[in-house]
Amino acid sequence: MGSEFRPMGDKMIVMKDEIVTKMKGGIVISDDEARKHRKPRGLVTHVGPGVECVKVNDYVMFHEYAGSGIDMNNQRDNVVIEEKDVLVILPTSEER
């Protein structure tokens, strides 16, 4: 089996934002607490052939409980979601 992931239909793989455990003011919080407050957004890394409006490298916000987790051996949280679960395409990380 190859290492290339190919989402089917209108599915896409999103690499979620990293978990921030140190706040701007220097306060440190636990990983579990940080996970609870992380916004459901990230970078689209793969798209299926049925995806029409979103493309690879788009930065998106999606429904909080959308999709299924997938291990891609990149030390990050990744999720497979459907295009209908994308709420908005956000400005790229350079523009934020």
NUSERO-98227 format. One record per atom (N, C-alpha, C, O): residue in one letter; atom name; x, y, z. Coordinates in Angstrom, 2 decimals. Each point is the difference from the previous one (the first is absolute). Last residue first. Layout:
@rest:A, atom:CA, east:X, north:Y, up:Z;
...
***
This chain:
@rest:R, atom:N, east:-3.41, north:36.02, up:8.48;
@rest:R, atom:CA, east:-0.67, north:0.05, up:1.30;
@rest:R, atom:C, east:0.78, north:0.81, up:1.01;
@rest:R, atom:O, east:-0.43, north:0.14, up:1.14;
@rest:E, atom:N, east:1.78, north:-1.23, up:-5.74;
@rest:E, atom:CA, east:-0.89, north:1.16, up:0.09;
@rest:E, atom:C, east:-0.67, north:0.12, up:1.36;
@rest:E, atom:O, east:-0.60, north:1.04, up:0.30;
@rest:E, atom:N, east:3.51, north:-4.70, up:-1.48;
@rest:E, atom:CA, east:0.81, north:1.21, up:-0.13;
@rest:E, atom:C, east:-0.86, north:1.26, up:0.19;
@rest:E, atom:O, east:0.51, north:1.03, up:0.44;
@rest:S, atom:N, east:-2.54, north:-5.36, up:-0.51;
@rest:S, atom:CA, east:0.70, north:0.25, up:1.27;
@rest:S, atom:C, east:0.86, north:1.27, up:-0.07;
@rest:S, atom:O, east:0.19, north:0.66, up:1.02;
@rest:T, atom:N, east:-4.47, north:-0.80, up:-4.21;
@rest:T, atom:CA, east:1.13, north:-0.90, up:0.23;
@rest:T, atom:C, east:0.74, north:0.41, up:1.26;
@rest:T, atom:O, east:-0.20, north:1.10, up:0.51;
@rest:P, atom:N, east:-5.07, north:-0.14, up:-0.89;
@rest:P, atom:CA, east:1.24, north:0.52, up:-0.57;
@rest:P, atom:C, east:1.15, north:-0.97, up:0.31;
@rest:P, atom:O, east:-0.04, north:-0.71, up:1.00;
@rest:L, atom:N, east:-4.61, north:-1.69, up:-1.12;
@rest:L, atom:CA, east:0.60, north:1.10, up:0.74;
@rest:L, atom:C, east:1.21, north:0.56, up:-0.74;
@rest:L, atom:O, east:0.52, north:-0.64, up:-0.92;
@rest:I, atom:N, east:-5.34, north:-2.11, up:-0.19;
@rest:I, atom:CA, east:1.42, north:-0.02, up:-0.34;
@rest:I, atom:C, east:0.60, north:1.26, up:0.59;
@rest:I, atom:O, east:-0.44, north:1.11, up:-0.32;
@rest:V, atom:N, east:-4.05, north:-3.81, up:2.18;
@rest:V, atom:CA, east:0.59, north:1.18, up:-0.63;
@rest:V, atom:C, east:1.45, north:-0.30, up:-0.37;
@rest:V, atom:O, east:0.70, north:-0.73, up:0.71;
@rest:L, atom:N, east:-3.77, north:-2.68, up:0.87;
@rest:L, atom:CA, east:-0.82, north:1.19, up:0.25;
@rest:L, atom:C, east:0.51, north:1.22, up:-0.75;
@rest:L, atom:O, east:-0.78, north:0.81, up:-0.49;
@rest:V, atom:N, east:0.92, north:-6.45, up:-0.16;
@rest:V, atom:CA, east:0.83, north:1.20, up:0.01;
@rest:V, atom:C, east:-0.93, north:1.20, up:0.14;
@rest:V, atom:O, east:-0.94, north:0.17, up:-0.77;
@rest:D, atom:N, east:-0.69, north:-4.64, up:0.25;
@rest:D, atom:CA, east:0.33, north:0.34, up:1.38;
@rest:D, atom:C, east:0.89, north:1.24, up:0.11;
@rest:D, atom:O, east:0.22, north:0.50, up:1.10;
@rest:K, atom:N, east:-1.59, north:-2.58, up:-5.29;
@rest:K, atom:CA, east:-1.15, north:0.69, up:0.61;
@rest:K, atom:C, east:0.26, north:0.41, up:1.45;
@rest:K, atom:O, east:-0.71, north:0.84, up:0.55;
@rest:E, atom:N, east:3.88, north:-3.49, up:-3.08;
@rest:E, atom:CA, east:0.00, north:1.41, up:-0.40;
@rest:E, atom:C, east:-1.14, north:0.78, up:0.66;
@rest:E, atom:O, east:0.17, north:1.17, up:0.32;
@rest:E, atom:N, east:1.75, north:-5.38, up:2.27;
@rest:E, atom:CA, east:-0.69, north:0.21, up:-1.27;
@rest:E, atom:C, east:0.00, north:1.49, up:-0.31;
@rest:E, atom:O, east:0.08, north:0.84, up:0.90;
@rest:I, atom:N, east:3.83, north:-3.48, up:2.06;
@rest:I, atom:CA, east:-1.32, north:0.62, up:0.07;
@rest:I, atom:C, east:-0.60, north:0.09, up:-1.40;
@rest:I, atom:O, east:0.70, north:-0.14, up:-1.01;
@rest:V, atom:N, east:3.56, north:-2.07, up:4.29;
@rest:V, atom:CA, east:-0.63, north:-0.11, up:-1.31;
@rest:V, atom:C, east:-1.40, north:0.58, up:0.14;
@rest:V, atom:O, east:-0.80, north:-0.49, up:0.81;
@rest:V, atom:N, east:5.50, north:1.51, up:2.17;
@rest:V, atom:CA, east:-1.39, north:-0.43, up:-0.05;
@rest:V, atom:C, east:-0.47, north:-0.05, up:-1.45;
@rest:V, atom:O, east:0.37, north:0.84, up:-0.82;
@rest:N, atom:N, east:4.32, north:-0.48, up:4.45;
@rest:N, atom:CA, east:-0.56, north:0.11, up:-1.34;
@rest:N, atom:C, east:-1.41, north:-0.54, up:0.03;
@rest:N, atom:O, east:-0.31, north:-0.92, up:0.77;
@rest:D, atom:N, east:4.61, north:2.66, up:2.73;
@rest:D, atom:CA, east:-1.35, north:-0.53, up:-0.11;
@rest:D, atom:C, east:-0.51, north:0.28, up:-1.41;
@rest:D, atom:O, east:0.02, north:1.13, up:-0.47;
@rest:R, atom:N, east:5.28, north:-1.85, up:1.44;
@rest:R, atom:CA, east:-1.05, north:1.00, up:0.11;
@rest:R, atom:C, east:-1.35, north:-0.72, up:-0.04;
@rest:R, atom:O, east:-0.10, north:-1.14, up:-0.44;
@rest:Q, atom:N, east:4.57, north:-0.84, up:-0.33;
@rest:Q, atom:CA, east:-0.02, north:0.55, up:1.35;
@rest:Q, atom:C, east:-1.02, north:1.10, up:0.19;
@rest:Q, atom:O, east:0.14, north:0.82, up:0.91;
@rest:N, atom:N, east:0.61, north:-3.77, up:-4.81;
@rest:N, atom:CA, east:0.62, north:1.32, up:-0.06;
@rest:N, atom:C, east:-0.04, north:0.72, up:1.34;
@rest:N, atom:O, east:0.24, north:1.21, up:0.07;
@rest:N, atom:N, east:-2.20, north:-5.66, up:-1.90;
@rest:N, atom:CA, east:1.40, north:-0.02, up:0.45;
@rest:N, atom:C, east:0.70, north:1.34, up:-0.12;
@rest:N, atom:O, east:1.19, north:0.05, up:-0.30;
@rest:M, atom:N, east:-5.96, north:-1.18, up:-0.36;
@rest:M, atom:CA, east:0.82, north:0.15, up:-1.21;
@rest:M, atom:C, east:1.49, north:0.06, up:0.33;
@rest:M, atom:O, east:0.80, north:0.40, up:-0.84;
@rest:D, atom:N, east:-6.04, north:-1.84, up:2.84;
@rest:D, atom:CA, east:1.42, north:0.08, up:0.36;
@rest:D, atom:C, east:0.82, north:0.04, up:-1.27;
@rest:D, atom:O, east:0.02, north:-0.96, up:-0.77;
@rest:I, atom:N, east:-5.30, north:2.58, up:1.92;
@rest:I, atom:CA, east:0.84, north:-0.87, up:-0.80;
@rest:I, atom:C, east:1.45, north:0.23, up:0.41;
@rest:I, atom:O, east:0.43, north:1.14, up:0.17;
@rest:G, atom:N, east:-6.10, north:-0.05, up:1.41;
@rest:G, atom:CA, east:1.44, north:0.17, up:0.13;
@rest:G, atom:C, east:0.75, north:-1.00, up:-0.87;
@rest:G, atom:O, east:-0.49, north:-1.11, up:-0.25;
@rest:S, atom:N, east:-4.47, north:3.07, up:-0.88;
@rest:S, atom:CA, east:0.65, north:-1.10, up:0.71;
@rest:S, atom:C, east:1.50, north:0.25, up:0.03;
@rest:S, atom:O, east:0.58, north:0.45, up:-0.99;
@rest:G, atom:N, east:-5.33, north:3.00, up:0.29;
@rest:G, atom:CA, east:1.04, north:-0.87, up:-0.50;
@rest:G, atom:C, east:0.51, north:-1.07, up:0.94;
@rest:G, atom:O, east:-0.51, north:-0.22, up:1.09;
@rest:A, atom:N, east:-1.94, north:4.72, up:0.82;
@rest:A, atom:CA, east:0.01, north:-0.57, up:-1.36;
@rest:A, atom:C, east:1.14, north:-0.99, up:-0.18;
@rest:A, atom:O, east:1.07, north:0.15, up:0.58;
@rest:Y, atom:N, east:-2.64, north:2.89, up:3.20;
@rest:Y, atom:CA, east:-0.02, north:-1.46, up:0.13;
@rest:Y, atom:C, east:-0.01, north:-0.70, up:-1.35;
@rest:Y, atom:O, east:-0.41, north:-1.15, up:-0.10;
@rest:E, atom:N, east:0.67, north:6.02, up:0.41;
@rest:E, atom:CA, east:0.81, north:-0.51, up:1.11;
@rest:E, atom:C, east:0.06, north:-1.52, up:0.05;
@rest:E, atom:O, east:1.07, north:-0.56, up:0.27;
@rest:H, atom:N, east:-1.71, north:3.36, up:-4.88;
@rest:H, atom:CA, east:-0.83, north:-0.37, up:1.15;
@rest:H, atom:C, east:0.84, north:-0.72, up:1.05;
@rest:H, atom:O, east:0.84, north:-0.83, up:-0.33;
@rest:F, atom:N, east:2.06, north:3.96, up:-2.71;
@rest:F, atom:CA, east:-1.01, north:-1.01, up:-0.26;
@rest:F, atom:C, east:-0.80, north:-0.29, up:1.25;
@rest:F, atom:O, east:0.37, north:0.44, up:1.09;
@rest:M, atom:N, east:3.46, north:3.10, up:-3.87;
@rest:M, atom:CA, east:-0.67, north:-0.27, up:1.26;
@rest:M, atom:C, east:-1.14, north:-0.95, up:-0.33;
@rest:M, atom:O, east:-0.69, north:0.17, up:-1.00;
@rest:V, atom:N, east:5.60, north:0.79, up:-1.83;
@rest:V, atom:CA, east:-1.46, north:-0.05, up:0.17;
@rest:V, atom:C, east:-0.42, north:-0.13, up:1.46;
@rest:V, atom:O, east:0.75, north:-0.49, up:0.84;
@rest:Y, atom:N, east:3.30, north:1.57, up:-4.91;
@rest:Y, atom:CA, east:-0.11, north:-0.03, up:1.46;
@rest:Y, atom:C, east:-1.48, north:0.13, up:0.32;
@rest:Y, atom:O, east:-0.61, north:1.01, up:-0.34;
@rest:D, atom:N, east:3.41, north:-2.92, up:-4.24;
@rest:D, atom:CA, east:-0.98, north:0.93, up:0.56;
@rest:D, atom:C, east:-0.01, north:-0.20, up:1.51;
@rest:D, atom:O, east:0.19, north:-1.11, up:0.50;
@rest:N, atom:N, east:2.48, north:-1.66, up:-3.39;
@rest:N, atom:CA, east:0.62, north:1.19, up:0.59;
@rest:N, atom:C, east:-0.98, north:1.09, up:0.39;
@rest:N, atom:O, east:0.42, north:1.07, up:0.44;
@rest:V, atom:N, east:-2.28, north:-4.54, up:-3.90;
@rest:V, atom:CA, east:1.15, north:-0.25, up:0.86;
@rest:V, atom:C, east:0.64, north:1.33, up:0.36;
@rest:V, atom:O, east:0.11, north:0.91, up:-0.83;
@rest:K, atom:N, east:-5.17, north:-0.39, up:-0.39;
@rest:K, atom:CA, east:1.17, north:-0.60, up:-0.64;
@rest:K, atom:C, east:1.11, north:-0.22, up:1.02;
@rest:K, atom:O, east:-0.05, north:0.53, up:1.11;
@rest:V, atom:N, east:-5.77, north:0.37, up:-1.85;
@rest:V, atom:CA, east:1.17, north:0.05, up:0.88;
@rest:V, atom:C, east:1.16, north:-0.67, up:-0.73;
@rest:V, atom:O, east:-0.19, north:-0.98, up:-0.72;
@rest:C, atom:N, east:-4.23, north:1.16, up:-1.18;
@rest:C, atom:CA, east:0.31, north:1.37, up:0.40;
@rest:C, atom:C, east:1.27, north:0.15, up:0.83;
@rest:C, atom:O, east:0.51, north:1.11, up:0.15;
@rest:E, atom:N, east:-2.32, north:-5.42, up:-2.06;
@rest:E, atom:CA, east:-0.13, north:1.05, up:-1.01;
@rest:E, atom:C, east:0.55, north:1.35, up:0.42;
@rest:E, atom:O, east:0.61, north:0.70, up:-0.81;
@rest:V, atom:N, east:-0.21, north:-6.46, up:1.59;
@rest:V, atom:CA, east:0.06, north:1.28, up:0.71;
@rest:V, atom:C, east:0.05, north:1.12, up:-1.04;
@rest:V, atom:O, east:0.85, north:0.00, up:-0.89;
@rest:G, atom:N, east:-0.75, north:-4.82, up:-0.04;
@rest:G, atom:CA, east:-1.31, north:0.65, up:0.00;
@rest:G, atom:C, east:-0.03, north:1.34, up:0.71;
@rest:G, atom:O, east:-1.04, north:0.64, up:0.06;
@rest:P, atom:N, east:4.95, north:-3.66, up:-0.41;
@rest:P, atom:CA, east:-0.38, north:0.49, up:-1.33;
@rest:P, atom:C, east:-1.34, north:0.72, up:-0.05;
@rest:P, atom:O, east:-0.27, north:0.73, up:-0.96;
@rest:G, atom:N, east:3.29, north:-0.66, up:5.52;
@rest:G, atom:CA, east:-0.54, north:-1.03, up:-0.89;
@rest:G, atom:C, east:-0.45, north:0.61, up:-1.32;
@rest:G, atom:O, east:-0.08, north:1.22, up:-0.13;
@rest:V, atom:N, east:4.13, north:0.63, up:3.51;
@rest:V, atom:CA, east:-1.42, north:0.13, up:-0.36;
@rest:V, atom:C, east:-0.39, north:-1.14, up:-0.94;
@rest:V, atom:O, east:0.80, north:-0.47, up:-0.80;
@rest:H, atom:N, east:3.29, north:2.21, up:4.75;
@rest:H, atom:CA, east:-0.40, north:-0.89, up:-1.09;
@rest:H, atom:C, east:-1.48, north:0.24, up:-0.30;
@rest:H, atom:O, east:-0.78, north:0.25, up:0.93;
@rest:T, atom:N, east:2.99, north:2.47, up:2.28;
@rest:T, atom:CA, east:1.20, north:-0.62, up:-0.56;
@rest:T, atom:C, east:-0.31, north:-0.92, up:-1.18;
@rest:T, atom:O, east:0.87, north:-0.22, up:-0.85;
@rest:V, atom:N, east:-2.84, north:4.74, up:3.94;
@rest:V, atom:CA, east:-0.42, north:-1.10, up:-0.87;
@rest:V, atom:C, east:1.25, north:-0.57, up:-0.67;
@rest:V, atom:O, east:0.74, north:0.73, up:-0.67;
@rest:L, atom:N, east:-1.02, north:1.87, up:5.53;
@rest:L, atom:CA, east:0.48, north:0.09, up:-1.37;
@rest:L, atom:C, east:-0.43, north:-1.24, up:-0.80;
@rest:L, atom:O, east:0.21, north:-1.13, up:0.44;
@rest:G, atom:N, east:-2.89, north:3.30, up:4.04;
@rest:G, atom:CA, east:1.29, north:-0.53, up:-0.39;
@rest:G, atom:C, east:0.25, north:0.13, up:-1.49;
@rest:G, atom:O, east:-0.76, north:0.63, up:-0.73;
@rest:R, atom:N, east:-3.03, north:-0.31, up:5.43;
@rest:R, atom:CA, east:0.50, north:0.55, up:-1.25;
@rest:R, atom:C, east:1.37, north:-0.60, up:-0.31;
@rest:R, atom:O, east:0.67, north:-0.54, up:0.87;
@rest:P, atom:N, east:-4.30, north:0.88, up:3.28;
@rest:P, atom:CA, east:0.05, north:-1.03, up:-1.05;
@rest:P, atom:C, east:0.41, north:0.60, up:-1.34;
@rest:P, atom:O, east:-0.85, north:0.32, up:-0.84;
@rest:K, atom:N, east:2.40, north:1.38, up:5.93;
@rest:K, atom:CA, east:-1.02, north:0.23, up:-1.03;
@rest:K, atom:C, east:0.13, north:-1.07, up:-1.09;
@rest:K, atom:O, east:1.11, north:-0.42, up:-0.32;
@rest:R, atom:N, east:0.24, north:-0.08, up:5.64;
@rest:R, atom:CA, east:0.56, north:0.19, up:-1.34;
@rest:R, atom:C, east:-1.14, north:0.16, up:-1.00;
@rest:R, atom:O, east:-0.97, north:-0.75, up:0.02;
@rest:H, atom:N, east:0.63, north:-0.24, up:4.79;
@rest:H, atom:CA, east:-0.21, north:1.37, up:-0.44;
@rest:H, atom:C, east:0.58, north:0.29, up:-1.39;
@rest:H, atom:O, east:-0.06, north:1.13, up:-0.47;
@rest:K, atom:N, east:0.36, north:-5.44, up:2.77;
@rest:K, atom:CA, east:-1.40, north:0.40, up:0.15;
@rest:K, atom:C, east:-0.27, north:1.37, up:-0.62;
@rest:K, atom:O, east:-1.11, north:0.25, up:-0.48;
@rest:R, atom:N, east:5.55, north:-1.98, up:0.71;
@rest:R, atom:CA, east:-0.79, north:-0.69, up:-1.03;
@rest:R, atom:C, east:-1.46, north:0.44, up:0.06;
@rest:R, atom:O, east:-0.65, north:0.14, up:-1.04;
@rest:A, atom:N, east:3.58, north:1.38, up:4.43;
@rest:A, atom:CA, east:0.27, north:0.68, up:-1.28;
@rest:A, atom:C, east:-0.82, north:-0.63, up:-1.12;
@rest:A, atom:O, east:-0.52, north:0.72, up:-0.85;
@rest:E, atom:N, east:0.44, north:-2.77, up:5.06;
@rest:E, atom:CA, east:-0.74, north:1.26, up:0.05;
@rest:E, atom:C, east:0.17, north:0.77, up:-1.32;
@rest:E, atom:O, east:-0.95, north:0.60, up:-0.50;
@rest:D, atom:N, east:3.42, north:-4.56, up:1.01;
@rest:D, atom:CA, east:-1.44, north:-0.31, up:-0.04;
@rest:D, atom:C, east:-0.84, north:1.28, up:-0.02;
@rest:D, atom:O, east:-0.97, north:0.10, up:-0.76;
@rest:D, atom:N, east:5.69, north:0.24, up:1.30;
@rest:D, atom:CA, east:-0.37, north:-0.39, up:-1.37;
@rest:D, atom:C, east:-1.49, north:-0.24, up:-0.12;
@rest:D, atom:O, east:-0.63, north:0.41, up:-0.97;
@rest:S, atom:N, east:2.13, north:2.99, up:4.81;
@rest:S, atom:CA, east:0.21, north:-1.40, up:-0.34;
@rest:S, atom:C, east:-0.39, north:-0.29, up:-1.45;
@rest:S, atom:O, east:-0.79, north:0.75, up:-0.59;
@rest:I, atom:N, east:2.61, north:4.15, up:2.08;
@rest:I, atom:CA, east:-1.17, north:-0.84, up:0.27;
@rest:I, atom:C, east:0.30, north:-1.42, up:-0.46;
@rest:I, atom:O, east:0.91, north:-0.23, up:-0.80;
@rest:V, atom:N, east:1.70, north:5.28, up:2.21;
@rest:V, atom:CA, east:0.11, north:-1.33, up:-0.60;
@rest:V, atom:C, east:-1.23, north:-0.81, up:0.39;
@rest:V, atom:O, east:-0.39, north:-0.04, up:1.17;
@rest:I, atom:N, east:1.74, north:5.60, up:-1.69;
@rest:I, atom:CA, east:-0.70, north:-1.03, up:0.77;
@rest:I, atom:C, east:0.10, north:-1.32, up:-0.76;
@rest:I, atom:O, east:-0.25, north:-0.06, up:-1.20;
@rest:G, atom:N, east:1.86, north:4.42, up:-0.37;
@rest:G, atom:CA, east:0.95, north:-0.89, up:0.65;
@rest:G, atom:C, east:-0.64, north:-1.10, up:0.83;
@rest:G, atom:O, east:0.70, north:-0.84, up:0.57;
@rest:G, atom:N, east:-2.77, north:4.30, up:-3.53;
@rest:G, atom:CA, east:0.44, north:0.58, up:1.27;
@rest:G, atom:C, east:0.97, north:-0.88, up:0.77;
@rest:G, atom:O, east:0.43, north:0.37, up:1.10;
@rest:K, atom:N, east:-2.45, north:-1.83, up:-5.22;
@rest:K, atom:CA, east:0.80, north:1.20, up:-0.27;
@rest:K, atom:C, east:0.55, north:0.62, up:1.28;
@rest:K, atom:O, east:1.11, north:0.53, up:-0.01;
@rest:M, atom:N, east:-2.10, north:-5.76, up:0.26;
@rest:M, atom:CA, east:-0.77, north:1.16, up:-0.44;
@rest:M, atom:C, east:0.92, north:1.21, up:-0.18;
@rest:M, atom:O, east:1.15, north:-0.02, up:0.44;
@rest:K, atom:N, east:-0.37, north:-5.46, up:-0.74;
@rest:K, atom:CA, east:0.49, north:1.19, up:0.69;
@rest:K, atom:C, east:-0.69, north:1.22, up:-0.59;
@rest:K, atom:O, east:0.14, north:0.29, up:-1.19;
@rest:T, atom:N, east:-0.93, north:-4.62, up:-0.49;
@rest:T, atom:CA, east:-0.09, north:-0.24, up:1.44;
@rest:T, atom:C, east:0.54, north:1.16, up:0.82;
@rest:T, atom:O, east:-0.07, north:-0.01, up:1.22;
@rest:V, atom:N, east:-2.07, north:-1.45, up:-6.39;
@rest:V, atom:CA, east:0.78, north:1.01, up:0.71;
@rest:V, atom:C, east:-0.19, north:-0.20, up:1.49;
@rest:V, atom:O, east:-1.12, north:0.08, up:0.51;
@rest:I, atom:N, east:0.73, north:-3.29, up:-5.18;
@rest:I, atom:CA, east:-0.57, north:0.31, up:1.31;
@rest:I, atom:C, east:0.92, north:0.97, up:0.72;
@rest:I, atom:O, east:1.19, north:-0.26, up:0.15;
@rest:E, atom:N, east:-1.70, north:-0.06, up:-5.63;
@rest:E, atom:CA, east:0.70, north:-0.56, up:1.15;
@rest:E, atom:C, east:-0.69, north:0.43, up:1.28;
@rest:E, atom:O, east:-0.66, north:1.04, up:0.06;
@rest:D, atom:N, east:-2.19, north:-1.49, up:-4.59;
@rest:D, atom:CA, east:0.97, north:0.89, up:0.62;
@rest:D, atom:C, east:0.65, north:-0.70, up:1.19;
@rest:D, atom:O, east:-0.59, north:-0.88, up:0.62;
@rest:K, atom:N, east:-1.32, north:-2.34, up:-4.40;
@rest:K, atom:CA, east:-0.49, north:0.97, up:0.97;
@rest:K, atom:C, east:1.14, north:0.86, up:0.54;
@rest:K, atom:O, east:1.17, north:-0.40, up:-0.01;
@rest:M, atom:N, east:-1.88, north:-2.08, up:-4.74;
@rest:M, atom:CA, east:0.95, north:-0.06, up:1.09;
@rest:M, atom:C, east:-0.39, north:1.11, up:0.98;
@rest:M, atom:O, east:0.15, north:1.19, up:-0.29;
@rest:V, atom:N, east:-3.22, north:-3.93, up:-3.50;
@rest:V, atom:CA, east:0.40, north:1.28, up:0.58;
@rest:V, atom:C, east:0.96, north:-0.26, up:1.16;
@rest:V, atom:O, east:-0.29, north:-0.80, up:0.89;
@rest:I, atom:N, east:-2.07, north:-1.70, up:-5.59;
@rest:I, atom:CA, east:0.77, north:-0.19, up:1.23;
@rest:I, atom:C, east:0.49, north:1.37, up:0.45;
@rest:I, atom:O, east:0.59, north:0.75, up:-0.77;
@rest:M, atom:N, east:-5.15, north:-2.38, up:-2.28;
@rest:M, atom:CA, east:1.32, north:0.64, up:0.02;
@rest:M, atom:C, east:0.67, north:-0.30, up:1.33;
@rest:M, atom:O, east:-0.66, north:-0.32, up:0.98;
@rest:K, atom:N, east:-3.92, north:-1.26, up:-4.54;
@rest:K, atom:CA, east:0.75, north:0.01, up:1.26;
@rest:K, atom:C, east:1.32, north:0.73, up:-0.16;
@rest:K, atom:O, east:0.53, north:0.12, up:-1.11;
@rest:D, atom:N, east:-4.28, north:-1.41, up:-2.10;
@rest:D, atom:CA, east:0.09, north:1.39, up:0.48;
@rest:D, atom:C, east:0.71, north:0.12, up:1.34;
@rest:D, atom:O, east:-0.24, north:0.94, up:0.75;
@rest:G, atom:N, east:1.27, north:-5.23, up:-3.72;
@rest:G, atom:CA, east:-1.17, north:0.87, up:-0.16;
@rest:G, atom:C, east:0.24, north:1.42, up:0.45;
@rest:G, atom:O, east:0.96, north:0.64, up:-0.41;
@rest:M, atom:N, east:2.68, north:-3.76, up:2.35;
@rest:M, atom:CA, east:-0.99, north:-0.37, up:-1.01;
@rest:M, atom:C, east:-1.11, north:1.05, up:-0.05;
@rest:M, atom:O, east:-0.30, north:0.65, up:1.01;
@rest:P, atom:N, east:5.86, north:-0.47, up:0.43;
@rest:P, atom:CA, east:-1.39, north:0.05, up:0.47;
@rest:P, atom:C, east:-0.96, north:-0.29, up:-1.16;
@rest:P, atom:O, east:0.28, north:0.34, up:-1.14;
@rest:R, atom:N, east:4.89, north:-1.71, up:1.85;
@rest:R, atom:CA, east:-0.90, north:0.51, up:-1.04;
@rest:R, atom:C, east:-1.43, north:-0.02, up:0.53;
@rest:R, atom:O, east:-0.66, north:-1.04, up:-0.05;
@rest:F, atom:N, east:6.33, north:0.62, up:1.60;
@rest:F, atom:CA, east:-1.40, north:-0.03, up:0.42;
@rest:F, atom:C, east:-0.84, north:0.62, up:-1.10;
@rest:F, atom:O, east:0.34, north:1.06, up:-0.53;
@rest:E, atom:N, east:4.71, north:-3.51, up:0.65;
@rest:E, atom:CA, east:-0.82, north:1.08, up:-0.55;
@rest:E, atom:C, east:-1.46, north:-0.20, up:0.42;
@rest:E, atom:O, east:-0.61, north:-1.02, up:-0.30;
@rest:S, atom:N, east:4.43, north:-1.96, up:1.11;
@rest:S, atom:CA, east:-0.25, north:0.97, up:1.06;
@rest:S, atom:C, east:-0.86, north:1.17, up:-0.49;
@rest:S, atom:O, east:-0.27, north:0.92, up:0.77;
@rest:G, atom:N, east:0.21, north:-6.30, up:-2.54;
@rest:G, atom:CA, east:0.76, north:1.24, up:-0.07;
@rest:G, atom:C, east:-0.37, north:0.95, up:1.11;
@rest:G, atom:O, east:-0.98, north:-0.21, up:0.72;
@rest:M, atom:N, east:0.87, north:-5.36, up:-0.91;
@rest:M, atom:CA, east:-0.83, north:1.19, up:0.00;
@rest:M, atom:C, east:0.87, north:1.24, up:0.00;
@rest:M, atom:O, east:0.96, north:0.10, up:0.77;
***
